[in-house]
Amino acid sequence: MKINKIKINSYGKIKNKEINLENHLNIIYGKNESGKSTILNFIINILYGISKSKNGKEISDYEKYKPWNSDEFSGKLTYELDNKKKYEIFREFNKKNPKIFNENMQEISNEFNIDKKNGNEFFYEQTNIDLNMYLSTSVSLQQEVKVGKNIQNLMIQKISNLLGTGEDNISYKKAVDNLNKMQLEKIGTERSKEKPINIIQKKIEENTKKINELKEYKNMQFEIYEKINEIENKINKEQTKNNLLKEIKNIFEKNEINNEKIKIKEKINEDNKNKINNINEKLNNKNFNDIKNNNVKLQIKKTQKNKIIKKYNIILIILLLINIILNIFITKYLNINIIKYLFLALIPIFLIYYFIKINIINKKIKNIQNNINNNNEFNEKEIMELNNNYNLINENYKKINNEIEQEKNSNIFILNSEKNNIINKYSYKLSQEEINKLFKYENIEKNSVLIENEIDNLKYELNKLELNRDNIEKELEKLLNLEEEQQILKQQLGELQEENNAIELTKKLLEKAYEKMKNDISPIFTKKLSENISNITNNKYKKIFLNDEQGLIVELENGNYIPADRLSAGTIDQLYLSLRFAMLDEISKEKVPIILDEAFAYFDDERLKNILLFLNKEYSDRQIIIFTCTKREKELLEENFIKFNYIEL
């Protein structure tokens, strides 16, 4: 792989900068703070994305390199893989994913996997190198080589780590020690005390004892719930009976009300019947007594009149006879006319008296007749009124009588119907015998009182049971809390055991990996490292070994072995770089560029010359980019007639 062109639009303090790189050696020169490290980080962030997380730093790369005075935060990288395929990567650092173009300028971003955390993983798919491996091998950052003699052991440790684990920041022994320490502190062992697993196990034992004691309340709860259920059923049944009694009482009361209405109508009809009888009596009295009395009076007067007429007719005849006799006698024998005329005058006087007397009687008779007529007329009106009243009252009597019969029948029907409805309503709650017993109306009040007393007694008993139940439930709540706590504790114990198993498994896997690394991979690295260090140091140091007890061992020219930490800081830097170079061919089939940022700051001129000659010879097929603040590299390359691409910032 070769980077052809770097185009920075705006990144950190750099704006509108283009850098063209050659295939092999590239020297990028610049004074301190001129932007060398910024360009290197630009390359890394273009390929892997820029992180907004600090990752142990004081400030994240995103915040560090985001321009303060511009919204533009982007750039492009053009590179070519070993298979000659060319790509252009344009990235706006405010966005998570870049735009990827092939050599035909077709966007192919979607052809690569998109990770939720890391974004587009195009470079990993092309090289099989992740960011950590990239920074551990092909890229050497400035801060990694700026070490003095006082911390050269750190470099030795890094080399040992690389040889033992493949990662310069991972030590097998330290990792195992850390795992053991973490295992003890976070989990604990059977022999430890007051560690998480010991505390949890002790608490589980205590809870188990309490739980076993409280479980007795479960049986008590079951029994008391059965009793409560039984009493509640009894109360419900008694309340059902009471409700039935109320409904029975209600229909009987309604029936009584209707019967009272009928009685009122019967009383009205009784009054009507008495009225009818009274009218009949009045009619009978008016039709005979009054008429009879008037007729008797009239008959008396008529008889009296007849008697007078007869009497006066006799008198008149006598007077006439006397007058005739007198006329004959006086005329014949006495010739006294005065007597004749006197008797003759008596006749008219008598007749006048007679007629007056008869007239008086006739007037009385007429008055009596008039009275009779008047009485008869009055009686007829009264009789008519009585008859009319009789008819009205009689009709009302018959109507009310019919209503009484209808209402009696209706009441019987309604009562029977409501009885049947109640029976049907309560038949699934009470037996027929119980219903029939409650239907005895005369016992309703008594039964209702008895039932209510029974309900009160049952409620009192229920209240006592509920108090016991509440007390039991409080204890069971403790049991529930303990069981929940126990479950959590067991879960925590299980998690600790799983974590412990995971640590044990990790230690075993780490041990296997370490053994494999020592047996399979480390020999390759140590061989390659030995060749590299021999070339770099002109055979001063020929072989490098990794020993479990002594660590990194170096063979001197005279054949003696010394610990690597006895070497100079510059030699240790050489070892560290040599090991990185030794790993390059192992991490990827793609020959990624070697990027060195101030990597030779502690190299003297001789060491610098050796490393440059070594890089030019051993890695002639790789692109090498060296960032430097001195012109030593340029001068040494020119002195040794080595071709390179020089870029000055």
C-alpha positions in Angstrom: 0.0 0.0 0.0 1.2 3.5 -0.8 -0.2 6.9 0.1 -0.1 9.1 -3.0 -1.6 12.4 -1.8 -2.7 14.1 1.4 -5.2 17.0 1.0 -6.1 18.9 4.2 -8.9 21.4 3.8 -9.1 22.3 7.5 -7.7 20.2 10.3 -6.3 21.6 13.5 -4.2 24.7 12.6 -3.6 23.4 9.0 -5.7 24.7 6.1 -5.6 24.2 2.4 -2.5 21.9 2.5 -1.6 19.3 -0.2 1.2 16.8 0.2 2.3 14.4 -2.6 4.2 11.3 -1.5 6.5 9.0 -3.4 6.7 5.2 -3.3 9.7 4.6 -1.0 11.4 7.1 1.3 9.6 10.3 2.2 11.1 12.9 4.6 8.6 15.5 5.9 10.7 18.2 7.6 9.3 20.9 9.9 10.3 22.8 12.9 8.6 22.1 16.2 4.9 23.0 16.2 4.9 23.2 12.4 2.2 20.5 12.1 4.0 17.3 11.6 2.1 15.4 14.3 -1.1 17.0 13.1 -0.5 15.6 9.6 0.2 12.1 11.1 -3.0 12.2 13.1 -4.9 13.4 10.1 -3.8 10.3 8.2 -4.9 8.1 11.2 -8.2 9.9 11.5 -8.9 9.7 7.8 -8.4 5.9 7.8 -10.1 5.1 11.2 -12.3 8.1 12.0 -11.8 10.7 14.7 -12.9 9.9 18.3 -14.9 12.3 20.5 -13.9 10.2 23.5 -10.8 11.2 25.6 -9.6 7.6 25.9 -7.3 8.5 28.8 -6.2 11.8 27.2 -6.7 15.3 28.6 -8.7 16.2 25.5 -10.3 14.1 22.7 -8.8 14.2 19.1 -12.1 15.7 17.9 -11.8 18.7 20.3 -8.1 18.9 19.8 -8.1 19.2 16.0 -11.5 20.8 15.3 -10.8 24.3 13.9 -11.9 27.2 16.1 -12.5 29.8 13.4 -14.1 27.7 10.6 -17.0 25.3 10.0 -14.8 23.4 7.5 -13.3 20.3 9.1 -12.4 17.9 6.3 -9.8 16.4 4.0 -9.0 13.7 1.6 -6.4 10.9 1.3 -5.5 9.1 -2.0 -3.8 5.8 -1.8 -3.1 2.6 -3.8 -3.2 -1.0 -2.5 -0.7 -3.7 -3.4 -3.1 -5.0 -6.0 -2.9 -1.6 -7.8 -6.4 -0.6 -6.9 -6.7 3.1 -6.2 -9.0 4.8 -3.7 -9.8 8.3 -2.5 -11.2 8.8 1.0 -13.0 12.1 1.7 -14.0 12.6 5.3 -16.0 15.4 7.0 -14.9 14.9 10.5 -18.2 16.3 11.9 -19.8 13.2 10.3 -19.2 9.6 11.4 -18.7 8.0 8.0 -16.4 9.0 5.0 -17.1 9.0 1.3 -15.1 6.3 -0.5 -14.4 6.5 -4.2 -12.6 4.1 -6.5 -10.3 5.0 -9.4 -13.3 5.7 -11.7 -14.6 8.2 -9.1 -17.6 6.0 -8.3 -18.7 6.1 -4.7 -18.4 2.6 -3.1 -19.0 3.5 0.6 -21.8 1.0 0.9 -19.6 -1.9 -0.2 -17.9 -2.0 3.3 -19.2 -2.9 6.7 -20.7 -0.1 8.9 -20.0 -0.6 12.6 -22.3 1.3 15.0 -19.4 2.4 17.1 -16.5 2.7 14.6 -18.4 3.6 11.5 -17.2 2.5 8.0 -14.6 -0.3 8.4 -13.2 0.0 4.9 -9.5 0.2 5.9 -9.8 -2.8 8.3 -11.4 -4.9 5.5 -8.6 -3.9 3.1 -5.7 -4.5 5.4 -7.0 -6.6 8.3 -5.3 -4.2 10.7 -7.4 -2.5 13.4 -6.4 0.9 14.9 -4.6 -0.5 17.9 -2.5 -2.9 15.8 -1.8 -0.1 13.3 -0.5 2.1 16.1 1.5 -0.8 17.6 3.4 -1.7 14.4 3.5 0.5 11.3 3.1 3.9 13.1 5.5 5.1 15.7 4.2 8.2 17.4 6.4 10.9 18.8 5.4 10.3 22.5 6.4 6.6 22.3 10.1 7.3 21.7 10.7 10.3 23.9 12.1 8.4 26.8 15.2 8.9 28.9 17.4 6.4 30.6 15.4 6.7 33.8 12.5 4.9 32.1 14.2 2.7 29.7 12.8 -0.3 31.7 9.5 0.7 30.2 10.8 0.2 26.7 12.2 -3.1 27.7 8.9 -4.1 29.1 7.2 -3.1 25.9 9.6 -5.2 23.9 9.0 -8.2 26.2 5.3 -7.6 26.0 5.4 -7.6 22.2 7.4 -10.8 22.2 5.2 -12.5 24.8 1.7 -11.3 23.9 1.9 -9.6 20.5 0.9 -6.3 22.1 3.5 -3.8 23.5 1.1 -2.6 26.2 0.1 -6.1 27.4 2.4 -8.0 29.8 1.6 -11.7 30.4 2.9 -11.7 33.9 1.4 -8.4 34.8 -1.9 -9.5 33.2 -1.9 -12.7 35.2 -1.0 -10.8 38.4 -3.8 -8.2 37.7 -6.2 -11.0 37.1 -5.3 -12.7 40.4 -5.5 -9.4 42.2 -8.8 -8.6 40.6 -10.0 -12.1 41.4 -9.2 -11.7 45.0 -10.5 -8.2 45.4 -13.7 -8.3 43.3 -14.6 -12.0 44.1 -12.6 -13.7 46.8 -11.8 -17.3 47.6 -12.8 -20.0 50.0 -9.9 -19.0 52.3 -10.5 -15.3 52.1 -12.7 -13.3 54.5 -14.9 -10.3 54.1 -14.6 -10.5 50.3 -17.7 -10.2 48.1 -18.1 -14.0 47.6 -17.6 -14.6 51.4 -20.1 -11.9 52.4 -22.7 -13.1 49.9 -22.3 -16.8 51.0 -22.6 -15.8 54.6 -25.7 -13.7 53.9 -27.2 -16.6 51.9 -26.8 -19.0 54.8 -28.4 -16.5 57.3 -31.3 -15.8 54.9 -31.8 -19.6 54.3 -32.3 -20.1 58.1 -34.7 -17.2 58.3 -36.6 -18.3 55.2 -37.1 -21.9 56.6 -38.5 -20.3 59.8 -40.9 -18.0 57.9 -42.1 -20.8 55.6 -44.3 -22.1 58.4 -46.4 -19.0 57.9 -47.2 -20.2 54.4 -49.2 -23.2 55.8 -50.8 -20.9 58.3 -51.7 -18.5 55.5 -53.3 -21.3 53.5 -55.4 -22.4 56.4 -56.5 -18.9 57.3 -57.3 -18.1 53.7 -59.5 -21.3 53.6 -61.3 -20.2 56.8 -61.7 -16.6 55.5 -63.0 -18.0 52.2 -65.4 -20.2 54.0 -66.7 -17.4 56.2 -67.0 -15.0 53.3 -69.0 -17.6 51.5 -71.3 -17.9 54.5 -71.6 -14.2 54.8 -72.4 -14.0 51.1 -75.0 -16.7 51.5 -76.6 -15.0 54.5 -76.6 -11.7 52.7 -78.2 -13.4 49.8 -80.9 -14.7 52.1 -81.3 -11.3 53.6 -81.5 -9.8 50.1 -84.1 -12.4 49.3 -86.1 -11.6 52.4 -86.0 -7.9 51.5 -87.3 -8.7 48.0 -90.0 -11.0 49.5 -90.9 -8.3 52.0 -91.0 -5.8 49.2 -93.4 -7.8 47.0 -95.7 -8.7 50.0 -95.7 -5.0 51.0 -96.6 -4.0 47.5 -99.3 -6.7 47.5 -100.6 -5.3 50.9 -100.7 -1.8 49.4 -102.7 -3.1 46.5 -105.0 -5.0 48.8 -105.4 -1.9 50.9 -106.4 -0.1 47.7 -108.9 -2.9 47.0 -110.2 -2.6 50.6 -110.7 1.1 50.1 -112.7 0.4 46.9 -114.7 -2.3 48.8 -115.4 0.3 51.5 -116.5 2.7 48.8 -118.8 0.0 47.3 -120.1 -0.7 50.8 -121.0 2.9 51.0 -122.5 2.8 47.6 -124.6 -0.2 48.6 -125.9 1.6 51.6 -126.8 4.6 49.5 -128.7 2.3 47.1 -130.6 0.8 50.0 -131.4 4.3 51.3 -132.6 5.4 47.9 -134.9 2.3 47.7 -136.3 3.1 51.1 -136.9 6.7 50.1 -138.5 5.7 46.9 -140.8 3.3 48.7 -141.8 5.9 51.3 -142.5 8.6 48.7 -144.6 6.4 46.5 -147.1 5.2 49.1 -147.3 7.2 52.3 -147.5 10.7 50.9 -149.9 9.7 48.2 -152.0 7.7 50.6 -152.3 10.5 53.1 -153.3 13.0 50.4 -155.9 10.5 48.9 -157.4 9.9 52.3 -157.8 13.6 52.9 -159.4 14.0 49.5 -161.7 11.1 50.1 -162.8 12.5 53.4 -163.6 15.8 51.8 -165.5 14.2 49.0 -167.4 12.0 51.5 -168.1 15.1 53.5 -169.2 16.9 50.4 -171.6 14.1 49.5 -173.0 14.0 52.9 -173.6 17.7 52.9 -175.1 17.5 49.4 -177.4 14.7 50.5 -178.2 16.4 53.7 -178.9 19.7 52.0 -180.8 18.0 49.3 -183.0 16.4 51.9 -183.5 19.8 53.6 -184.2 21.4 50.2 -186.8 18.8 49.4 -188.3 19.2 52.8 -188.4 22.9 52.3 -189.9 22.5 48.9 -192.5 20.1 50.3 -193.2 22.4 53.2 -193.5 25.3 50.8 -195.8 23.3 48.6 -197.9 22.2 51.6 -198.0 25.7 52.9 -198.9 27.0 49.6 -201.7 24.6 49.3 -202.7 24.8 53.0 -202.5 28.5 53.3 -204.1 29.2 50.1 -206.9 26.8 50.8 -207.4 27.2 54.4 -205.7 30.3 55.7 -205.0 32.7 53.1 -201.9 34.0 54.9 -199.4 34.9 52.2 -196.6 36.1 54.6 -195.9 32.6 55.8 -196.0 31.4 52.3 -193.6 34.0 51.2 -191.5 33.5 54.3 -191.0 29.8 53.5 -190.6 30.6 49.9 -187.8 33.0 50.9 -186.1 30.3 52.9 -185.5 28.3 49.9 -183.3 30.8 48.1 -181.5 31.5 51.3 -181.0 27.9 51.9 -179.8 27.4 48.3 -177.4 30.3 48.7 -176.1 28.8 51.9 -176.1 25.4 50.3 -174.1 26.7 47.4 -171.7 28.6 49.6 -171.2 25.5 51.7 -170.7 23.4 48.7 -168.4 25.9 47.2 -166.3 26.0 50.4 -166.1 22.2 50.4 -165.2 22.3 46.7 -162.5 24.8 47.3 -161.1 22.6 50.1 -161.3 19.6 47.8 -159.7 21.6 45.1 -157.0 22.7 47.5 -156.5 19.1 48.6 -156.4 18.1 44.9 -154.0 20.8 44.2 -151.9 19.7 47.1 -152.1 16.2 45.8 -151.1 17.3 42.4 -148.3 19.5 43.7 -147.1 16.7 46.0 -147.3 14.3 43.2 -145.2 16.6 40.9 -142.6 17.2 43.7 -142.5 13.5 44.5 -141.9 12.7 40.8 -139.0 15.1 40.6 -137.6 13.7 43.8 -138.1 10.2 42.7 -136.5 11.0 39.4 -133.5 12.4 41.2 -133.4 9.4 43.4 -133.6 7.1 40.4 -130.8 9.0 38.7 -128.7 8.8 41.8 -129.6 5.2 42.1 -128.5 4.5 38.6 -125.2 6.4 38.9 -124.4 4.8 42.2 -125.4 1.4 41.0 -123.2 1.8 37.9 -120.3 3.0 40.0 -120.9 0.1 42.3 -120.8 -2.4 39.5 -117.7 -0.7 37.9 -115.8 -0.7 41.2 -116.9 -4.2 41.9 -115.4 -5.2 38.5 -112.2 -3.3 39.3 -112.0 -5.0 42.6 -112.3 -8.4 41.0 -109.7 -7.5 38.3 -107.3 -6.0 40.8 -107.7 -9.1 43.0 -106.8 -11.3 40.1 -104.1 -9.0 39.0 -102.6 -8.9 42.5 -102.6 -12.7 42.6 -100.9 -12.8 39.2 -98.3 -10.2 40.0 -97.6 -11.8 43.3 -97.1 -15.2 41.8 -95.1 -13.8 38.9 -92.7 -11.9 41.2 -92.4 -15.0 43.4 -91.4 -17.0 40.4 -88.9 -14.2 39.3 -87.3 -14.2 42.8 -87.2 -18.0 42.8 -85.5 -18.1 39.4 -83.1 -15.3 40.5 -82.0 -17.0 43.7 -82.3 -20.7 42.6 -78.6 -20.9 41.7 -77.6 -19.4 45.1 -80.0 -21.1 47.4 -81.8 -24.4 47.5 -85.6 -24.6 46.8 -86.1 -25.7 50.4 -84.3 -22.6 51.7 -86.3 -20.3 49.4 -89.6 -21.9 50.4 -88.8 -21.5 54.0 -88.0 -17.8 53.6 -91.2 -17.3 51.7 -93.2 -17.7 54.8 -94.3 -14.1 55.2 -95.1 -14.2 58.9 -91.4 -15.1 59.6 -89.8 -12.5 57.4 -89.1 -9.9 60.1 -87.9 -12.6 62.5 -85.8 -14.3 60.0 -84.3 -11.0 58.8 -83.2 -10.2 62.4 -81.7 -13.6 62.9 -79.8 -13.5 59.6 -78.5 -10.0 60.3 -77.3 -11.2 63.7 -75.6 -14.2 62.0 -74.0 -11.9 59.5 -72.7 -9.7 62.4 -71.3 -12.7 64.1 -69.6 -13.9 60.9 -68.2 -10.5 60.2 -66.7 -10.4 63.7 -65.1 -13.8 63.2 -63.9 -12.7 59.7 -62.4 -9.5 61.2 -60.4 -11.6 63.6 -59.2 -13.9 60.8 -58.3 -10.9 58.7 -56.2 -9.4 61.5 -54.4 -12.8 61.8 -54.0 -12.9 58.0 -52.5 -9.3 58.0 -50.0 -10.4 60.7 -49.2 -13.5 58.7 -48.8 -11.4 55.5 -46.4 -9.1 57.2 -44.3 -12.1 58.1 -44.7 -13.4 54.5 -43.7 -10.0 53.2 -40.5 -10.4 55.1 -40.3 -13.9 53.6 -40.9 -12.5 50.1 -38.3 -9.7 50.7 -35.8 -12.4 52.0 -36.5 -14.6 49.0 -36.1 -11.7 46.6 -32.9 -10.8 48.4 -31.8 -14.4 48.3 -32.5 -14.5 44.6 -30.5 -11.4 44.1 -27.7 -12.8 46.3 -27.7 -16.1 44.4 -27.7 -14.1 41.2 -24.8 -12.0 42.5 -23.1 -15.2 43.6 -23.7 -16.8 40.2 -22.3 -13.7 38.6 -19.3 -13.8 40.8 -18.9 -17.5 40.1 -19.3 -16.8 36.4 -16.8 -13.9 36.6 -14.5 -16.1 38.6 -14.9 -18.8 35.9 -14.3 -16.2 33.2 -11.1 -15.1 35.0 -10.0 -18.7 35.4 -10.8 -19.3 31.7 -9.0 -16.0 30.8 -5.9 -17.1 32.7 -6.0 -20.5 31.0 -6.5 -18.9 27.6 -3.8 -16.3 28.3 -1.5 -19.1 29.4 -2.2 -21.1 26.2 -1.8 -18.0 24.1 1.4 -17.1 25.9 2.8 -20.6 25.4 1.7 -20.5 21.8 3.3 -17.1 21.3 6.5 -18.3 23.0 6.6 -21.6 21.0 5.3 -20.5 17.6 5.4 -16.8 17.1 8.0 -15.4 19.5 10.8 -17.5 17.9 9.9 -15.9 14.5 9.9 -12.5 16.0 13.1 -13.1 18.0 14.8 -14.4 14.9 13.7 -11.5 12.8 14.5 -9.1 15.7 18.0 -10.6 16.0 18.6 -10.1 12.3 17.3 -6.6 12.4 19.3 -5.6 15.5 22.4 -7.3 14.1 22.1 -5.2 10.9 21.3 -2.0 12.7 24.2 -2.4 15.2 26.8 -3.8 12.7 26.7 -7.2 14.5 27.3 -5.7 17.9 24.2 -7.4 19.2 23.5 -10.7 17.4 20.7 -12.5 19.2 17.7 -11.6 21.3 15.9 -14.1 23.6 12.9 -13.8 25.8 13.3 -15.7 29.1 10.4 -16.2 31.6 12.7 -15.6 34.6 15.1 -13.0 33.3 13.0 -11.3 30.7 14.7 -10.0 27.5 18.2 -11.3 27.1 20.8 -9.9 24.5 23.9 -11.8 23.3 27.0 -9.6 23.0 29.8 -9.9 20.4 31.9 -12.0 22.9 29.0 -14.4 23.3 28.0 -13.3 26.8 24.3 -12.7 27.6 23.1 -9.7 29.5 19.6 -8.4 30.4 18.3 -5.9 27.9 17.7 -3.3 30.6 21.5 -2.9 30.8 21.7 -1.5 27.3 21.7 2.2 26.5 18.5 4.1 25.8 19.4 4.5 22.1 20.0 0.7 21.8 16.7 0.0 23.5 15.0 2.4 21.0 16.6 0.4 18.2 15.3 -2.8 19.7 11.8 -1.4 20.0 11.7 -0.2 16.4 13.3 -3.5 15.2 10.6 -5.5 16.9 7.9 -3.3 15.4 9.5 -3.9 11.9 9.7 -7.6 12.6 5.9 -7.7 13.2 5.0 -5.9 10.0 5.0 -8.9 7.7 3.0 -10.9 10.3 0.0 -8.6 10.8 -1.1 -8.2 7.2 -0.5 -9.3 3.7 -0.9 -5.7 2.7 2.5 -3.8 2.9 1.2 -0.8 4.8 3.5 2.3 5.0 6.0 2.7 7.9 5.3 6.1 9.5 7.9 7.4 12.0 7.3 10.6 13.9 10.5 11.8 15.5 11.5 8.2 16.0 15.3 8.9 15.9 15.4 11.7 18.4 17.7 9.7 20.7 19.8 8.1 18.0 23.3 9.3 17.4 24.5 9.9 13.9 26.0 6.3 13.6 22.8 4.7 14.8 20.7 7.0 12.6 22.8 6.1 9.6 22.5 2.4 10.3 18.7 2.5 10.7 18.2 4.6 7.5 20.4 2.1 5.5 18.5 -0.8 7.1 15.1 0.7 6.2 16.3 1.5 2.7 17.5 -2.0 2.1 15.1 -4.3 4.1 12.0 -2.4 3.3 12.6 -1.2 -0.2 9.2 -2.5 -1.2 7.4 -0.4 1.4 6.5 3.3 1.6 8.3 5.0 4.5 7.3 8.4 5.8 9.6 10.0 8.3 8.5 13.1 10.2 11.5 15.0 11.6 12.5 18.4 13.0 16.2 18.0 12.0 17.9 17.8 8.7 20.1 14.9 9.8 18.0 12.3 7.9 18.2 14.4 4.7 21.9 14.9 5.0 22.7 11.2 5.7 20.5 10.0 2.9 22.2 12.4 0.5 25.7 11.4 1.7 24.8 7.7 1.0 23.2 8.6 -2.3 19.8 7.2 -1.3 16.9 8.6 -3.3 14.1 10.1 -1.3 11.2 12.6 -1.5 11.7 15.7 0.6 8.8 17.8 1.8 9.4 20.9 3.9 6.5 22.4 5.9 
